Amino acid sequence: MAGLLVAELATNALVHAGGRFRLTLFAAHGVLRCEVADGERRVPRVLDAGTGENGRGMFLVDAPAQRWGCHRDGAGKTMWFELGTCGADGCGRRQP
């Protein structure tokens, strides 16, 4: 699942930010956090899945991610998501 979500954020960076991006992964306490930083300031939105070929990326990230978000960094932004990595009770469940 993490690979699919990383691919989605990386593709968004390539298509919408013009190419270069930085991928950072952290794993601790049963949580994997992925961050993709790029030079585009526009923040993506979750759109209805619909039937079109485009616009479903953040819908795909939103469904399985424990948490996700975006923050602006200087001239760009960093998109991130978190997934649970263990089978313990509560691990991997969506957090408010």
N, C-alpha and C positions, 0 to 999 in steps of 0.2 A: 504494500500500500504506500509506503514512504516513497518508493521510486516513482510511482505515478504522480504523487503530489509534487515532488521535486521537479519532475519533468514539466508539469503544468506551470509552476512558477518560473522555471528557467525559460520555457517557451514564451511566456508573457514578456519576460525581460528582453528576449531576443527580438520579438516582433514589435513591441510597443516602445522599448527604450533604445532601440538602435544597436543592440549588440552586446556590449560588455556588461557582465554582472559578476557578483561575488557570491559564492555559495558557502555557507557556514553551517556546520552540524554540531550540536551539543547533545550529549546523552548523560543523564544523571537521575537517580531516584525514580526509575521506572518511566521516564519521559524522554522522548527524542524530540528535540527542537531543531527545525530547519529554518534558516534565514536566507533570503535571496535579495541582495542589494543591487539596485541599478540606478541609472541616471535620470529616470523619468519621474516627475513629481506627481502625475495623476495617479489617484488611488483607484484600484479596480473595485467594482461592485459585484455583489452576488445577483445574478439575473436568473429568471425562470429558465429551466432547462430547454424548453421549446423544441423546435424541430430544425432550426438553422444549424449551419456548420460551425458558427462562431458564437462566442459569448457565454459559453457554459463553464469556463475554466474555474472561476471562483465557486460556482455551484458544486463542482467536483471536489474542491478543497474543503468546502464547508461541511459536506455530508459526513466524512469519516474523521475529520480532525477533532481532537479533544478541545483545542482552542486555536484561534488564528487571528491575525491582525496585521496592521500596517502602521509604520511611523515614518515621517519624513526625516531625511538626513541631509542637511545642506542642500545641494542641488538635486538630490534624488530621494529615493525612498527605500525602505526595507520591508518586504513582505515576509511573514513568518507563520509557521503552523507548529503544533505540538501533537504528537501521537503517544499513546501509552505503549510501553515495551514489555509489559509483564502480564501474567495471568492472574494476579492478585485481585481480590475483591475491590472494585472501584478503579482499577488501573485501566486507562484507556477510555473511560467514560467522559462524555462532554462535561466540561466545567462551566459554570455560569460566568 
